[in-house]
Amino acid sequence: MNINELHFTTGDITESVDPALLDDFLQSLPSWRVSGVSIATLVRDFKFRNFVDAMAFAEDICSLAEQYNHHPELKITYGNLQVSWWTHTASGITTNDLFMAGQCDQAYANERDTS
């Protein structure tokens, strides 16, 4: 299944994505990995030239998060922004997290095209 086929679902999602389906989606998100011991999270490190560029992209992700009312964990270090998505109500990764990962990838590609 392709990540571009996903749509964001409003409201509480209580079930995480089936592991086999998650594997299929990850084919469309090759830079993302599943992490976590008790709760699975979807994680990617975005690379930048410096801290300021990483911070600026974090602000772009914040705008996306506010638009969809779905918020990631962000970790910013020099030249790196780590983004982690998961859904609290499902205690794991949902289709909304996959959708948001795709939105992040698209924003990053647009960022690279303009720099």
TIVO-2410 file (N, C-alpha, C; in nm, 3 decimals):
# residues 115
REC num residu      c1      c2      c3 atome chaine
REC   1      M   0.084  -0.118   0.000     N      A
REC   1      M   0.000   0.000   0.000    CA      A
REC   1      M   0.089   0.124   0.000     C      A
REC   2      N   0.045   0.228  -0.069     N      A
REC   2      N   0.123   0.350  -0.084    CA      A
REC   2      N   0.082   0.454   0.018     C      A
REC   3      I   0.178   0.526   0.070     N      A
REC   3      I   0.154   0.629   0.170    CA      A
REC   3      I   0.064   0.740   0.116     C      A
REC   4      N   0.069   0.764  -0.014     N      A
REC   4      N  -0.013   0.869  -0.075    CA      A
REC   4      N  -0.161   0.837  -0.076     C      A
REC   5      E  -0.198   0.714  -0.044     N      A
REC   5      E  -0.338   0.674  -0.039    CA      A
REC   5      E  -0.402   0.704   0.097     C      A
REC   6      L  -0.321   0.745   0.194     N      A
REC   6      L  -0.372   0.771   0.328    CA      A
REC   6      L  -0.435   0.909   0.341     C      A
REC   7      H  -0.532   0.918   0.431     N      A
REC   7      H  -0.594   1.045   0.467    CA      A
REC   7      H  -0.596   1.053   0.618     C      A
REC   8      F  -0.589   1.174   0.671     N      A
REC   8      F  -0.591   1.193   0.815    CA      A
REC   8      F  -0.733   1.171   0.868     C      A
REC   9      T  -0.744   1.100   0.978     N      A
REC   9      T  -0.873   1.072   1.041    CA      A
REC   9      T  -0.883   1.153   1.170     C      A
REC  10      T  -0.991   1.230   1.183     N      A
REC  10      T  -1.010   1.306   1.306    CA      A
REC  10      T  -1.075   1.218   1.413     C      A
REC  11      G  -1.060   1.258   1.536     N      A
REC  11      G  -1.116   1.182   1.647    CA      A
REC  11      G  -1.015   1.083   1.702     C      A
REC  12      D  -1.055   1.016   1.808     N      A
REC  12      D  -0.966   0.920   1.873    CA      A
REC  12      D  -0.956   0.790   1.794     C      A
REC  13      I  -0.833   0.749   1.767     N      A
REC  13      I  -0.806   0.619   1.706    CA      A
REC  13      I  -0.754   0.531   1.818     C      A
REC  14      T  -0.815   0.416   1.836     N      A
REC  14      T  -0.779   0.331   1.950    CA      A
REC  14      T  -0.702   0.206   1.911     C      A
REC  15      E  -0.685   0.183   1.782     N      A
REC  15      E  -0.611   0.064   1.739    CA      A
REC  15      E  -0.492   0.103   1.653     C      A
REC  16      S  -0.379   0.043   1.683     N      A
REC  16      S  -0.260   0.068   1.603    CA      A
REC  16      S  -0.267  -0.012   1.472     C      A
REC  17      V  -0.179   0.024   1.380     N      A
REC  17      V  -0.174  -0.041   1.250    CA      A
REC  17      V  -0.123  -0.184   1.266     C      A
REC  18      D  -0.184  -0.275   1.194     N      A
REC  18      D  -0.141  -0.414   1.190    CA      A
REC  18      D   0.006  -0.420   1.145     C      A
REC  19      P   0.090  -0.501   1.211     N      A
REC  19      P   0.232  -0.506   1.176    CA      A
REC  19      P   0.261  -0.535   1.029     C      A
REC  20      A   0.184  -0.621   0.966     N      A
REC  20      A   0.207  -0.651   0.824    CA      A
REC  20      A   0.177  -0.530   0.738     C      A
REC  21      L   0.070  -0.459   0.770     N      A
REC  21      L   0.034  -0.338   0.697    CA      A
REC  21      L   0.138  -0.228   0.722     C      A
REC  22      L   0.188  -0.220   0.844     N      A
REC  22      L   0.294  -0.124   0.877    CA      A
REC  22      L   0.417  -0.149   0.791     C      A
REC  23      D   0.455  -0.274   0.777     N      A
REC  23      D   0.570  -0.309   0.692    CA      A
REC  23      D   0.548  -0.264   0.548     C      A
REC  24      D   0.425  -0.282   0.498     N      A
REC  24      D   0.393  -0.237   0.362    CA      A
REC  24      D   0.409  -0.086   0.349     C      A
REC  25      F   0.357  -0.012   0.445     N      A
REC  25      F   0.367   0.134   0.440    CA      A
REC  25      F   0.511   0.181   0.451     C      A
REC  26      L   0.590   0.112   0.530     N      A
REC  26      L   0.729   0.153   0.548    CA      A
REC  26      L   0.809   0.144   0.418     C      A
REC  27      Q   0.760   0.067   0.322     N      A
REC  27      Q   0.824   0.063   0.190    CA      A
REC  27      Q   0.814   0.200   0.123     C      A
REC  28      S   0.707   0.274   0.154     N      A
REC  28      S   0.688   0.409   0.099    CA      A
REC  28      S   0.757   0.516   0.184     C      A
REC  29      L   0.807   0.476   0.301     N      A
REC  29      L   0.874   0.569   0.393    CA      A
REC  29      L   1.011   0.513   0.430     C      A
REC  30      P   1.101   0.498   0.333     N      A
REC  30      P   1.226   0.427   0.359    CA      A
REC  30      P   1.319   0.492   0.462     C      A
REC  31      S   1.302   0.620   0.488     N      A
REC  31      S   1.390   0.688   0.585    CA      A
REC  31      S   1.339   0.677   0.728     C      A
REC  32      W   1.221   0.620   0.746     N      A
REC  32      W   1.160   0.607   0.878    CA      A
REC  32      W   1.187   0.467   0.934     C      A
REC  33      R   1.192   0.458   1.066     N      A
REC  33      R   1.210   0.329   1.133    CA      A
REC  33      R   1.113   0.319   1.250     C      A
REC  34      V   1.086   0.198   1.289     N      A
REC  34      V   1.002   0.174   1.407    CA      A
REC  34      V   1.096   0.158   1.526     C      A
REC  35      S   1.064   0.228   1.633     N      A
REC  35      S   1.144   0.224   1.754    CA      A
REC  35      S   1.051   0.210   1.873     C      A
REC  36      G   1.109   0.182   1.988     N      A
REC  36      G   1.029   0.175   2.110    CA      A
REC  36      G   1.021   0.034   2.164     C      A
REC  37      V   1.015   0.024   2.295     N      A
REC  37      V   1.008  -0.105   2.361    CA      A
REC  37      V   0.863  -0.140   2.395     C      A
REC  38      S   0.801  -0.061   2.479     N      A
REC  38      S   0.663  -0.092   2.517    CA      A
REC  38      S   0.561  -0.029   2.423     C      A
REC  39      I   0.597   0.085   2.362     N      A
REC  39      I   0.509   0.151   2.266    CA      A
REC  39      I   0.589   0.178   2.139     C      A
REC  40      A   0.539   0.129   2.026     N      A
REC  40      A   0.606   0.150   1.899    CA      A
REC  40      A   0.590   0.295   1.856     C      A
REC  41      T   0.698   0.353   1.807     N      A
REC  41      T   0.696   0.489   1.752    CA      A
REC  41      T   0.762   0.487   1.615     C      A
REC  42      L   0.722   0.582   1.533     N      A
REC  42      L   0.776   0.598   1.398    CA      A
REC  42      L   0.877   0.713   1.405     C      A
REC  43      V   1.003   0.687   1.370     N      A
REC  43      V   1.111   0.782   1.394    CA      A
REC  43      V   1.192   0.808   1.267     C      A
REC  44      R   1.228   0.935   1.250     N      A
REC  44      R   1.320   0.972   1.142    CA      A
REC  44      R   1.410   1.085   1.189     C      A
REC  45      D   1.535   1.081   1.145     N      A
REC  45      D   1.630   1.190   1.167    CA      A
REC  45      D   1.643   1.268   1.037     C      A
REC  46      F   1.616   1.398   1.043     N      A
REC  46      F   1.632   1.487   0.929    CA      A
REC  46      F   1.762   1.564   0.947     C      A
REC  47      K   1.845   1.566   0.844     N      A
REC  47      K   1.978   1.629   0.851    CA      A
REC  47      K   1.976   1.769   0.790     C      A
REC  48      F   2.050   1.859   0.856     N      A
REC  48      F   2.059   1.999   0.812    CA      A
REC  48      F   2.203   2.049   0.823     C      A
REC  49      R   2.228   2.163   0.763     N      A
REC  49      R   2.362   2.222   0.767    CA      A
REC  49      R   2.400   2.272   0.906     C      A
REC  50      N   2.300   2.315   0.983     N      A
REC  50      N   2.330   2.376   1.113    CA      A
REC  50      N   2.207   2.373   1.204     C      A
REC  51      F   2.222   2.427   1.321     N      A
REC  51      F   2.115   2.428   1.420    CA      A
REC  51      F   1.997   2.514   1.375     C      A
REC  52      V   2.027   2.629   1.316     N      A
REC  52      V   1.922   2.722   1.272    CA      A
REC  52      V   1.831   2.656   1.168     C      A
REC  53      D   1.889   2.585   1.072     N      A
REC  53      D   1.809   2.517   0.970    CA      A
REC  53      D   1.724   2.406   1.032     C      A
REC  54      A   1.781   2.333   1.126     N      A
REC  54      A   1.705   2.228   1.195    CA      A
REC  54      A   1.588   2.288   1.272     C      A
REC  55      M   1.612   2.400   1.338     N      A
REC  55      M   1.508   2.468   1.414    CA      A
REC  55      M   1.397   2.520   1.322     C      A
REC  56      A   1.436   2.574   1.207     N      A
REC  56      A   1.337   2.626   1.112    CA      A
REC  56      A   1.247   2.513   1.062     C      A
REC  57      F   1.305   2.396   1.035     N      A
REC  57      F   1.223   2.284   0.990    CA      A
REC  57      F   1.134   2.234   1.103     C      A
REC  58      A   1.182   2.239   1.226     N      A
REC  58      A   1.099   2.203   1.341    CA      A
REC  58      A   0.976   2.292   1.347     C      A
REC  59      E   0.993   2.419   1.317     N      A
REC  59      E   0.879   2.511   1.313    CA      A
REC  59      E   0.780   2.473   1.204     C      A
REC  60      D   0.831   2.425   1.090     N      A
REC  60      D   0.742   2.376   0.983    CA      A
REC  60      D   0.661   2.256   1.031     C      A
REC  61      I   0.727   2.165   1.103     N      A
REC  61      I   0.658   2.047   1.156    CA      A
REC  61      I   0.554   2.090   1.260     C      A
REC  62      C   0.587   2.191   1.339     N      A
REC  62      C   0.490   2.243   1.437    CA      A
REC  62      C   0.364   2.294   1.367     C      A
REC  63      S   0.382   2.362   1.256     N      A
REC  63      S   0.266   2.412   1.180    CA      A
REC  63      S   0.180   2.297   1.129     C      A
REC  64      L   0.246   2.194   1.077     N      A
REC  64      L   0.171   2.074   1.033    CA      A
REC  64      L   0.096   2.011   1.150     C      A
REC  65      A   0.164   1.999   1.262     N      A
REC  65      A   0.104   1.937   1.380    CA      A
REC  65      A  -0.020   2.014   1.425     C      A
REC  66      E  -0.011   2.145   1.424     N      A
REC  66      E  -0.125   2.227   1.463    CA      A
REC  66      E  -0.239   2.215   1.362     C      A
REC  67      Q  -0.204   2.208   1.235     N      A
REC  67      Q  -0.305   2.196   1.131    CA      A
REC  67      Q  -0.390   2.071   1.150     C      A
REC  68      Y  -0.326   1.960   1.188     N      A
REC  68      Y  -0.396   1.832   1.203    CA      A
REC  68      Y  -0.427   1.798   1.348     C      A
REC  69      N  -0.385   1.884   1.441     N      A
REC  69      N  -0.403   1.857   1.584    CA      A
REC  69      N  -0.348   1.719   1.623     C      A
REC  70      H  -0.228   1.692   1.573     N      A
REC  70      H  -0.159   1.567   1.601    CA      A
REC  70      H  -0.012   1.603   1.615     C      A
REC  71      H   0.045   1.579   1.732     N      A
REC  71      H   0.174   1.639   1.766    CA      A
REC  71      H   0.282   1.535   1.791     C      A
REC  72      P   0.399   1.552   1.728     N      A
REC  72      P   0.509   1.458   1.745    CA      A
REC  72      P   0.598   1.495   1.862     C      A
REC  73      E   0.689   1.408   1.890     N      A
REC  73      E   0.801   1.442   1.978    CA      A
REC  73      E   0.914   1.489   1.888     C      A
REC  74      L   0.973   1.602   1.923     N      A
REC  74      L   1.083   1.658   1.844    CA      A
REC  74      L   1.208   1.667   1.930     C      A
REC  75      K   1.320   1.627   1.873     N      A
REC  75      K   1.449   1.640   1.941    CA      A
REC  75      K   1.544   1.710   1.844     C      A
REC  76      I   1.590   1.829   1.886     N      A
REC  76      I   1.673   1.911   1.799    CA      A
REC  76      I   1.815   1.914   1.854     C      A
REC  77      T   1.911   1.880   1.770     N      A
REC  77      T   2.052   1.895   1.801    CA      A
REC  77      T   2.117   1.964   1.681     C      A
REC  78      Y   2.245   1.996   1.692     N      A
REC  78      Y   2.312   2.066   1.583    CA      A
REC  78      Y   2.301   1.986   1.453     C      A
REC  79      G   2.234   2.044   1.354     N      A
REC  79      G   2.223   1.982   1.222    CA      A
REC  79      G   2.131   1.862   1.214     C      A
REC  80      N   2.050   1.840   1.318     N      A
REC  80      N   1.963   1.722   1.318    CA      A
REC  80      N   1.830   1.753   1.388     C      A
REC  81      L   1.724   1.704   1.328     N      A
REC  81      L   1.592   1.708   1.390    CA      A
REC  81      L   1.538   1.566   1.388     C      A
REC  82      Q   1.514   1.510   1.505     N      A
REC  82      Q   1.454   1.377   1.515    CA      A
REC  82      Q   1.305   1.395   1.543     C      A
REC  83      V   1.223   1.333   1.459     N      A
REC  83      V   1.079   1.341   1.471    CA      A
REC  83      V   1.026   1.201   1.503     C      A
REC  84      S   0.941   1.193   1.606     N      A
REC  84      S   0.880   1.065   1.646    CA      A
REC  84      S   0.728   1.082   1.648     C      A
REC  85      W   0.661   0.992   1.577     N      A
REC  85      W   0.515   0.993   1.573    CA      A
REC  85      W   0.460   0.866   1.638     C      A
REC  86      W   0.355   0.879   1.716     N      A
REC  86      W   0.275   0.768   1.767    CA      A
REC  86      W   0.146   0.827   1.819     C      A
REC  87      T   0.049   0.744   1.841     N      A
REC  87      T  -0.082   0.789   1.887    CA      A
REC  87      T  -0.106   0.735   2.027     C      A
REC  88      H  -0.125   0.826   2.121     N      A
REC  88      H  -0.143   0.789   2.262    CA      A
REC  88      H  -0.265   0.700   2.283     C      A
REC  89      T  -0.376   0.734   2.217     N      A
REC  89      T  -0.500   0.658   2.239    CA      A
REC  89      T  -0.491   0.515   2.185     C      A
REC  90      A  -0.398   0.490   2.094     N      A
REC  90      A  -0.380   0.356   2.038    CA      A
REC  90      A  -0.257   0.287   2.098     C      A
REC  91      S  -0.181   0.360   2.177     N      A
REC  91      S  -0.055   0.309   2.234    CA      A
REC  91      S   0.035   0.251   2.126     C      A
REC  92      G   0.046   0.321   2.015     N      A
REC  92      G   0.131   0.274   1.907    CA      A
REC  92      G   0.114   0.358   1.781     C      A
REC  93      I   0.154   0.302   1.670     N      A
REC  93      I   0.153   0.370   1.541    CA      A
REC  93      I   0.019   0.347   1.471     C      A
REC  94      T  -0.042   0.457   1.425     N      A
REC  94      T  -0.169   0.448   1.352    CA      A
REC  94      T  -0.150   0.503   1.210     C      A
REC  95      T  -0.255   0.494   1.131     N      A
REC  95      T  -0.249   0.549   0.996    CA      A
REC  95      T  -0.227   0.700   1.000     C      A
REC  96      N  -0.274   0.768   1.105     N      A
REC  96      N  -0.248   0.912   1.117    CA      A
REC  96      N  -0.099   0.940   1.132     C      A
REC  97      D  -0.028   0.855   1.204     N      A
REC  97      D   0.116   0.872   1.220    CA      A
REC  97      D   0.188   0.851   1.087     C      A
REC  98      L   0.145   0.752   1.013     N      A
REC  98      L   0.202   0.727   0.881    CA      A
REC  98      L   0.174   0.844   0.788     C      A
REC  99      F   0.052   0.896   0.793     N      A
REC  99      F   0.016   1.013   0.712    CA      A
REC  99      F   0.106   1.131   0.747     C      A
REC 100      M   0.125   1.156   0.877     N      A
REC 100      M   0.207   1.269   0.920    CA      A
REC 100      M   0.354   1.249   0.881     C      A
REC 101      A   0.402   1.126   0.886     N      A
REC 101      A   0.539   1.098   0.841    CA      A
REC 101      A   0.553   1.133   0.693     C      A
REC 102      G   0.452   1.098   0.614     N      A
REC 102      G   0.453   1.133   0.473    CA      A
REC 102      G   0.452   1.284   0.452     C      A
REC 103      Q   0.376   1.356   0.535     N      A
REC 103      Q   0.373   1.502   0.527    CA      A
REC 103      Q   0.510   1.561   0.561     C      A
REC 104      C   0.576   1.504   0.660     N      A
REC 104      C   0.712   1.548   0.697    CA      A
REC 104      C   0.808   1.527   0.581     C      A
REC 105      D   0.802   1.411   0.519     N      A
REC 105      D   0.889   1.381   0.405    CA      A
REC 105      D   0.867   1.481   0.291     C      A
REC 106      Q   0.740   1.511   0.266     N      A
REC 106      Q   0.707   1.605   0.159    CA      A
REC 106      Q   0.761   1.745   0.193     C      A
REC 107      A   0.744   1.788   0.317     N      A
REC 107      A   0.796   1.919   0.359    CA      A
REC 107      A   0.948   1.924   0.348     C      A
REC 108      Y   1.013   1.815   0.384     N      A
REC 108      Y   1.160   1.808   0.377    CA      A
REC 108      Y   1.207   1.814   0.231     C      A
REC 109      A   1.137   1.744   0.144     N      A
REC 109      A   1.172   1.747   0.001    CA      A
REC 109      A   1.154   1.889  -0.054     C      A
REC 110      N   1.046   1.956  -0.013     N      A
REC 110      N   1.024   2.095  -0.056    CA      A
REC 110      N   1.132   2.187  -0.001     C      A
REC 111      E   1.174   2.164   0.123     N      A
REC 111      E   1.280   2.242   0.185    CA      A
REC 111      E   1.410   2.228   0.106     C      A
REC 112      R   1.440   2.105   0.066     N      A
REC 112      R   1.563   2.078  -0.009    CA      A
REC 112      R   1.558   2.140  -0.148     C      A
REC 113      D   1.437   2.145  -0.209     N      A
REC 113      D   1.424   2.203  -0.342    CA      A
REC 113      D   1.447   2.354  -0.342     C      A
REC 114      T   1.419   2.419  -0.227     N      A
REC 114      T   1.431   2.564  -0.222    CA      A
REC 114      T   1.564   2.611  -0.162     C      A
REC 115      S   1.646   2.519  -0.110     N      A
REC 115      S   1.773   2.564  -0.050    CA      A
REC 115      S   1.891   2.540  -0.140     C      A
***
